[in-house]
Amino acid sequence: MFSSQAEVFDKERRYIMQTYKRPQIVLKSGKGAILKDFTGKEYIDCVAGIAVNVVGYSHPVVLKAVKEQADKLMHVSNLYYTEPQVELAEKLSEITGMYKAFFCNSGAESIEAALKLATKITGKTGFVAAEGSFHGRTLGSLSVTFGHKFRATFKSLLLNKVKFVRYSDADAVRTAIDADTAAVILEPIQGETGVIVPSDGYIREVRSICSERGVLLILDEIQTGFGRTGRWFAKEHEGVEPDIMTLAKALGAGFPIGAMLAKSGLEFGASEHAATFGGNPLACATALASIKVIETEKLVERSRELGAYFMDKVRDVGLASNPVVKEIRGRGLMIAIELTKNCAEIVNSAQERGVLINCTSDNVIRLVPPLVISKEEIDEVVSVLCAIVK
């Protein structure tokens, strides 16, 4: 083990490619919505592994499932049947309304599967995506991700029939669809861009346009799924059923797993797609346990209630009227505080005061805590933010 945090930092620079900008803390353990670092200092976590740890840290139901499954079987590949995989596929069909699943290991992989399936089904290779979108960093998912900083270095390798249109503008989608369009791909709420909530009816109208024009609708619920927005999935806010949807992040409660789900009649055939580790028994058992916790502890309803409480509290302490604060927005426990300045300094100050927050799009504080966070912990977070911003 390491003797100090400094030793961890030094060896990280020596042995790991420097693709991440990390704060100078080494996290060691967690319980509920609280994380503890190398020195024993505690933090209220409003990042949750980037909207991953919805049931918090060290939940006993999840830990029990992991230990029991690890004792029996961790991995055998998809050359063989396993019970947890079939059970999880059935459960996902039940809670999403979709028909069949393809399991993978991450959100980007689920997007890759969705793009491939759309191309297979339609025989077309064009896609319509939104400005401000973020769907991943692999070449296919990067092709439908907007933003020069993500795409510039790899532009020559990306799919060349992708059109980006203004988010929350259904007419722009209608205009962009042409004879080569296989699918429209959207996030029901844009996360990486700063928790951008579209106008009411937007997703529903895009669904109608896709149906009229005979193109598929892919909804990326990687960040918005499993209660994050106060519904099981953000599509439920408008009663929309996509042709394909993608899941990851919160699906595994911190264990890597992704899924691409499709409606009846849309599926891969033998050898058309695969993932060696996709849907392995340990990942699926963990996901099933997490879903069980969400159901039994009513975390979807809790997200809706505490999200409203969180935003009301932020407004009550006067943050909304502070000239540094441009807008407060969100749904459920997916909240953004947009500032008129870069928020990196605020992130650092919050960390010093025992609160972990995330800065996205340079000037947006993104708050996506575990759904098990308490009102008392929310009060402390708001108090810290208020003191820093003032």
Secondary structure as a PSIPRED ss2 file (coil, helix, strand):
# PSIPRED VFORMAT (PSIPRED V4.0)

   1 M C   1.000  0.000  0.000
   2 F C   1.000  0.000  0.000
   3 S C   1.000  0.000  0.000
   4 S C   1.000  0.000  0.000
   5 Q H   0.000  1.000  0.000
   6 A H   0.000  1.000  0.000
   7 E H   0.000  1.000  0.000
   8 V H   0.000  1.000  0.000
   9 F H   0.000  1.000  0.000
  10 D H   0.000  1.000  0.000
  11 K H   0.000  1.000  0.000
  12 E H   0.000  1.000  0.000
  13 R H   0.000  1.000  0.000
  14 R H   0.000  1.000  0.000
  15 Y H   0.000  1.000  0.000
  16 I C   1.000  0.000  0.000
  17 M C   1.000  0.000  0.000
  18 Q C   1.000  0.000  0.000
  19 T C   1.000  0.000  0.000
  20 Y C   1.000  0.000  0.000
  21 K C   1.000  0.000  0.000
  22 R C   1.000  0.000  0.000
  23 P C   1.000  0.000  0.000
  24 Q C   1.000  0.000  0.000
  25 I C   1.000  0.000  0.000
  26 V C   1.000  0.000  0.000
  27 L E   0.000  0.000  1.000
  28 K E   0.000  0.000  1.000
  29 S E   0.000  0.000  1.000
  30 G E   0.000  0.000  1.000
  31 K E   0.000  0.000  1.000
  32 G E   0.000  0.000  1.000
  33 A C   1.000  0.000  0.000
  34 I E   0.000  0.000  1.000
  35 L E   0.000  0.000  1.000
  36 K E   0.000  0.000  1.000
  37 D E   0.000  0.000  1.000
  38 F C   1.000  0.000  0.000
  39 T C   1.000  0.000  0.000
  40 G C   1.000  0.000  0.000
  41 K C   1.000  0.000  0.000
  42 E E   0.000  0.000  1.000
  43 Y E   0.000  0.000  1.000
  44 I E   0.000  0.000  1.000
  45 D E   0.000  0.000  1.000
  46 C C   1.000  0.000  0.000
  47 V C   1.000  0.000  0.000
  48 A H   0.000  1.000  0.000
  49 G H   0.000  1.000  0.000
  50 I H   0.000  1.000  0.000
  51 A H   0.000  1.000  0.000
  52 V C   1.000  0.000  0.000
  53 N C   1.000  0.000  0.000
  54 V C   1.000  0.000  0.000
  55 V C   1.000  0.000  0.000
  56 G C   1.000  0.000  0.000
  57 Y E   0.000  0.000  1.000
  58 S C   1.000  0.000  0.000
  59 H C   1.000  0.000  0.000
  60 P H   0.000  1.000  0.000
  61 V H   0.000  1.000  0.000
  62 V H   0.000  1.000  0.000
  63 L H   0.000  1.000  0.000
  64 K H   0.000  1.000  0.000
  65 A H   0.000  1.000  0.000
  66 V H   0.000  1.000  0.000
  67 K H   0.000  1.000  0.000
  68 E H   0.000  1.000  0.000
  69 Q H   0.000  1.000  0.000
  70 A H   0.000  1.000  0.000
  71 D H   0.000  1.000  0.000
  72 K H   0.000  1.000  0.000
  73 L C   1.000  0.000  0.000
  74 M C   1.000  0.000  0.000
  75 H C   1.000  0.000  0.000
  76 V C   1.000  0.000  0.000
  77 S C   1.000  0.000  0.000
  78 N C   1.000  0.000  0.000
  79 L C   1.000  0.000  0.000
  80 Y C   1.000  0.000  0.000
  81 Y C   1.000  0.000  0.000
  82 T C   1.000  0.000  0.000
  83 E H   0.000  1.000  0.000
  84 P H   0.000  1.000  0.000
  85 Q H   0.000  1.000  0.000
  86 V H   0.000  1.000  0.000
  87 E H   0.000  1.000  0.000
  88 L H   0.000  1.000  0.000
  89 A H   0.000  1.000  0.000
  90 E H   0.000  1.000  0.000
  91 K H   0.000  1.000  0.000
  92 L H   0.000  1.000  0.000
  93 S H   0.000  1.000  0.000
  94 E H   0.000  1.000  0.000
  95 I H   0.000  1.000  0.000
  96 T H   0.000  1.000  0.000
  97 G C   1.000  0.000  0.000
  98 M C   1.000  0.000  0.000
  99 Y C   1.000  0.000  0.000
 100 K E   0.000  0.000  1.000
 101 A E   0.000  0.000  1.000
 102 F E   0.000  0.000  1.000
 103 F E   0.000  0.000  1.000
 104 C E   0.000  0.000  1.000
 105 N C   1.000  0.000  0.000
 106 S C   1.000  0.000  0.000
 107 G H   0.000  1.000  0.000
 108 A H   0.000  1.000  0.000
 109 E H   0.000  1.000  0.000
 110 S H   0.000  1.000  0.000
 111 I H   0.000  1.000  0.000
 112 E H   0.000  1.000  0.000
 113 A H   0.000  1.000  0.000
 114 A H   0.000  1.000  0.000
 115 L H   0.000  1.000  0.000
 116 K H   0.000  1.000  0.000
 117 L H   0.000  1.000  0.000
 118 A H   0.000  1.000  0.000
 119 T H   0.000  1.000  0.000
 120 K H   0.000  1.000  0.000
 121 I H   0.000  1.000  0.000
 122 T H   0.000  1.000  0.000
 123 G C   1.000  0.000  0.000
 124 K C   1.000  0.000  0.000
 125 T C   1.000  0.000  0.000
 126 G E   0.000  0.000  1.000
 127 F E   0.000  0.000  1.000
 128 V E   0.000  0.000  1.000
 129 A E   0.000  0.000  1.000
 130 A E   0.000  0.000  1.000
 131 E C   1.000  0.000  0.000
 132 G C   1.000  0.000  0.000
 133 S C   1.000  0.000  0.000
 134 F C   1.000  0.000  0.000
 135 H C   1.000  0.000  0.000
 136 G C   1.000  0.000  0.000
 137 R C   1.000  0.000  0.000
 138 T C   1.000  0.000  0.000
 139 L H   0.000  1.000  0.000
 140 G H   0.000  1.000  0.000
 141 S H   0.000  1.000  0.000
 142 L H   0.000  1.000  0.000
 143 S H   0.000  1.000  0.000
 144 V C   1.000  0.000  0.000
 145 T C   1.000  0.000  0.000
 146 F C   1.000  0.000  0.000
 147 G C   1.000  0.000  0.000
 148 H H   0.000  1.000  0.000
 149 K H   0.000  1.000  0.000
 150 F H   0.000  1.000  0.000
 151 R H   0.000  1.000  0.000
 152 A H   0.000  1.000  0.000
 153 T H   0.000  1.000  0.000
 154 F H   0.000  1.000  0.000
 155 K H   0.000  1.000  0.000
 156 S H   0.000  1.000  0.000
 157 L H   0.000  1.000  0.000
 158 L C   1.000  0.000  0.000
 159 L C   1.000  0.000  0.000
 160 N C   1.000  0.000  0.000
 161 K C   1.000  0.000  0.000
 162 V E   0.000  0.000  1.000
 163 K E   0.000  0.000  1.000
 164 F E   0.000  0.000  1.000
 165 V E   0.000  0.000  1.000
 166 R C   1.000  0.000  0.000
 167 Y C   1.000  0.000  0.000
 168 S C   1.000  0.000  0.000
 169 D C   1.000  0.000  0.000
 170 A H   0.000  1.000  0.000
 171 D H   0.000  1.000  0.000
 172 A H   0.000  1.000  0.000
 173 V H   0.000  1.000  0.000
 174 R H   0.000  1.000  0.000
 175 T H   0.000  1.000  0.000
 176 A H   0.000  1.000  0.000
 177 I C   1.000  0.000  0.000
 178 D C   1.000  0.000  0.000
 179 A C   1.000  0.000  0.000
 180 D C   1.000  0.000  0.000
 181 T E   0.000  0.000  1.000
 182 A E   0.000  0.000  1.000
 183 A E   0.000  0.000  1.000
 184 V E   0.000  0.000  1.000
 185 I E   0.000  0.000  1.000
 186 L E   0.000  0.000  1.000
 187 E C   1.000  0.000  0.000
 188 P C   1.000  0.000  0.000
 189 I C   1.000  0.000  0.000
 190 Q E   0.000  0.000  1.000
 191 G C   1.000  0.000  0.000
 192 E C   1.000  0.000  0.000
 193 T C   1.000  0.000  0.000
 194 G C   1.000  0.000  0.000
 195 V C   1.000  0.000  0.000
 196 I E   0.000  0.000  1.000
 197 V C   1.000  0.000  0.000
 198 P C   1.000  0.000  0.000
 199 S C   1.000  0.000  0.000
 200 D C   1.000  0.000  0.000
 201 G C   1.000  0.000  0.000
 202 Y H   0.000  1.000  0.000
 203 I H   0.000  1.000  0.000
 204 R H   0.000  1.000  0.000
 205 E H   0.000  1.000  0.000
 206 V H   0.000  1.000  0.000
 207 R H   0.000  1.000  0.000
 208 S H   0.000  1.000  0.000
 209 I H   0.000  1.000  0.000
 210 C H   0.000  1.000  0.000
 211 S H   0.000  1.000  0.000
 212 E H   0.000  1.000  0.000
 213 R H   0.000  1.000  0.000
 214 G C   1.000  0.000  0.000
 215 V C   1.000  0.000  0.000
 216 L E   0.000  0.000  1.000
 217 L E   0.000  0.000  1.000
 218 I E   0.000  0.000  1.000
 219 L E   0.000  0.000  1.000
 220 D E   0.000  0.000  1.000
 221 E C   1.000  0.000  0.000
 222 I C   1.000  0.000  0.000
 223 Q C   1.000  0.000  0.000
 224 T C   1.000  0.000  0.000
 225 G C   1.000  0.000  0.000
 226 F C   1.000  0.000  0.000
 227 G C   1.000  0.000  0.000
 228 R C   1.000  0.000  0.000
 229 T C   1.000  0.000  0.000
 230 G C   1.000  0.000  0.000
 231 R C   1.000  0.000  0.000
 232 W C   1.000  0.000  0.000
 233 F C   1.000  0.000  0.000
 234 A H   0.000  1.000  0.000
 235 K H   0.000  1.000  0.000
 236 E H   0.000  1.000  0.000
 237 H H   0.000  1.000  0.000
 238 E C   1.000  0.000  0.000
 239 G C   1.000  0.000  0.000
 240 V C   1.000  0.000  0.000
 241 E C   1.000  0.000  0.000
 242 P C   1.000  0.000  0.000
 243 D C   1.000  0.000  0.000
 244 I E   0.000  0.000  1.000
 245 M E   0.000  0.000  1.000
 246 T E   0.000  0.000  1.000
 247 L E   0.000  0.000  1.000
 248 A C   1.000  0.000  0.000
 249 K H   0.000  1.000  0.000
 250 A H   0.000  1.000  0.000
 251 L H   0.000  1.000  0.000
 252 G H   0.000  1.000  0.000
 253 A C   1.000  0.000  0.000
 254 G C   1.000  0.000  0.000
 255 F C   1.000  0.000  0.000
 256 P C   1.000  0.000  0.000
 257 I C   1.000  0.000  0.000
 258 G E   0.000  0.000  1.000
 259 A E   0.000  0.000  1.000
 260 M E   0.000  0.000  1.000
 261 L E   0.000  0.000  1.000
 262 A E   0.000  0.000  1.000
 263 K C   1.000  0.000  0.000
 264 S C   1.000  0.000  0.000
 265 G C   1.000  0.000  0.000
 266 L C   1.000  0.000  0.000
 267 E C   1.000  0.000  0.000
 268 F C   1.000  0.000  0.000
 269 G C   1.000  0.000  0.000
 270 A C   1.000  0.000  0.000
 271 S C   1.000  0.000  0.000
 272 E C   1.000  0.000  0.000
 273 H C   1.000  0.000  0.000
 274 A C   1.000  0.000  0.000
 275 A C   1.000  0.000  0.000
 276 T C   1.000  0.000  0.000
 277 F C   1.000  0.000  0.000
 278 G C   1.000  0.000  0.000
 279 G C   1.000  0.000  0.000
 280 N C   1.000  0.000  0.000
 281 P H   0.000  1.000  0.000
 282 L H   0.000  1.000  0.000
 283 A H   0.000  1.000  0.000
 284 C H   0.000  1.000  0.000
 285 A H   0.000  1.000  0.000
 286 T H   0.000  1.000  0.000
 287 A H   0.000  1.000  0.000
 288 L H   0.000  1.000  0.000
 289 A H   0.000  1.000  0.000
 290 S H   0.000  1.000  0.000
 291 I H   0.000  1.000  0.000
 292 K H   0.000  1.000  0.000
 293 V H   0.000  1.000  0.000
 294 I H   0.000  1.000  0.000
 295 E H   0.000  1.000  0.000
 296 T H   0.000  1.000  0.000
 297 E C   1.000  0.000  0.000
 298 K C   1.000  0.000  0.000
 299 L H   0.000  1.000  0.000
 300 V H   0.000  1.000  0.000
 301 E H   0.000  1.000  0.000
 302 R H   0.000  1.000  0.000
 303 S H   0.000  1.000  0.000
 304 R H   0.000  1.000  0.000
 305 E H   0.000  1.000  0.000
 306 L H   0.000  1.000  0.000
 307 G H   0.000  1.000  0.000
 308 A H   0.000  1.000  0.000
 309 Y H   0.000  1.000  0.000
 310 F H   0.000  1.000  0.000
 311 M H   0.000  1.000  0.000
 312 D H   0.000  1.000  0.000
 313 K H   0.000  1.000  0.000
 314 V H   0.000  1.000  0.000
 315 R H   0.000  1.000  0.000
 316 D H   0.000  1.000  0.000
 317 V C   1.000  0.000  0.000
 318 G C   1.000  0.000  0.000
 319 L H   0.000  1.000  0.000
 320 A H   0.000  1.000  0.000
 321 S H   0.000  1.000  0.000
 322 N C   1.000  0.000  0.000
 323 P C   1.000  0.000  0.000
 324 V C   1.000  0.000  0.000
 325 V E   0.000  0.000  1.000
 326 K E   0.000  0.000  1.000
 327 E E   0.000  0.000  1.000
 328 I E   0.000  0.000  1.000
 329 R E   0.000  0.000  1.000
 330 G E   0.000  0.000  1.000
 331 R E   0.000  0.000  1.000
 332 G C   1.000  0.000  0.000
 333 L C   1.000  0.000  0.000
 334 M E   0.000  0.000  1.000
 335 I E   0.000  0.000  1.000
 336 A E   0.000  0.000  1.000
 337 I E   0.000  0.000  1.000
 338 E E   0.000  0.000  1.000
 339 L E   0.000  0.000  1.000
 340 T C   1.000  0.000  0.000
 341 K C   1.000  0.000  0.000
 342 N C   1.000  0.000  0.000
 343 C C   1.000  0.000  0.000
 344 A H   0.000  1.000  0.000
 345 E H   0.000  1.000  0.000
 346 I H   0.000  1.000  0.000
 347 V H   0.000  1.000  0.000
 348 N H   0.000  1.000  0.000
 349 S H   0.000  1.000  0.000
 350 A H   0.000  1.000  0.000
 351 Q H   0.000  1.000  0.000
 352 E H   0.000  1.000  0.000
 353 R C   1.000  0.000  0.000
 354 G C   1.000  0.000  0.000
 355 V E   0.000  0.000  1.000
 356 L E   0.000  0.000  1.000
 357 I C   1.000  0.000  0.000
 358 N E   0.000  0.000  1.000
 359 C E   0.000  0.000  1.000
 360 T E   0.000  0.000  1.000
 361 S C   1.000  0.000  0.000
 362 D C   1.000  0.000  0.000
 363 N C   1.000  0.000  0.000
 364 V E   0.000  0.000  1.000
 365 I E   0.000  0.000  1.000
 366 R E   0.000  0.000  1.000
 367 L E   0.000  0.000  1.000
 368 V C   1.000  0.000  0.000
 369 P C   1.000  0.000  0.000
 370 P C   1.000  0.000  0.000
 371 L C   1.000  0.000  0.000
 372 V C   1.000  0.000  0.000
 373 I C   1.000  0.000  0.000
 374 S C   1.000  0.000  0.000
 375 K H   0.000  1.000  0.000
 376 E H   0.000  1.000  0.000
 377 E H   0.000  1.000  0.000
 378 I H   0.000  1.000  0.000
 379 D H   0.000  1.000  0.000
 380 E H   0.000  1.000  0.000
 381 V H   0.000  1.000  0.000
 382 V H   0.000  1.000  0.000
 383 S H   0.000  1.000  0.000
 384 V H   0.000  1.000  0.000
 385 L H   0.000  1.000  0.000
 386 C H   0.000  1.000  0.000
 387 A H   0.000  1.000  0.000
 388 I H   0.000  1.000  0.000
 389 V H   0.000  1.000  0.000
 390 K C   1.000  0.000  0.000
